[in-house]
């Protein structure tokens, strides 16, 4: 099955006018992630389940120092 190109790329509203951010796009039932300052470098994809676990971990502070 061919992978569809991601659509609806967006940055976090917390990014304000910063350019060194990540962007998230929709791909199938999952998410795609890329570097906003180097979009030509490509992106990686996750399943919807992986993305949900990642977002939950970020919101719970799991990655804070």
C-alpha positions, -999 to 999 in steps of 0.1 A, spaced: 0 0 0 14 34 -10 19 60 17 -1 92 11 16 126 15 9 143 47 -16 172 47 -27 200 70 8 208 84 7 229 115 29 242 143 20 244 179 2 276 190 29 279 216 55 284 189 43 320 182 66 334 155 95 310 161 110 292 131 129 264 149 99 242 156 84 209 146 53 207 125 27 180 126 6 168 96 -21 143 90 -13 111 72 -38 83 70 -50 76 105 -17 87 120 6 118 121 37 130 103 64 151 120 90 174 103 114 202 112 99 235 103 133 251 94 143 222 71 111 209 55 130 194 26 148 170 50 116 149 51 94 137 78 86 106 99 52 90 105 35 74 134 3 55 139 -25 72 157 -19 51 188 18 60 189 10 97 184 -16 96 212 9 79 236 35 105 228 12 135 233 0 120 266 36 116 278 44 152 268 13 165 286 21 145 318 56 160 320 74 128 313 101 145 291 108 174 315 142 177 331 
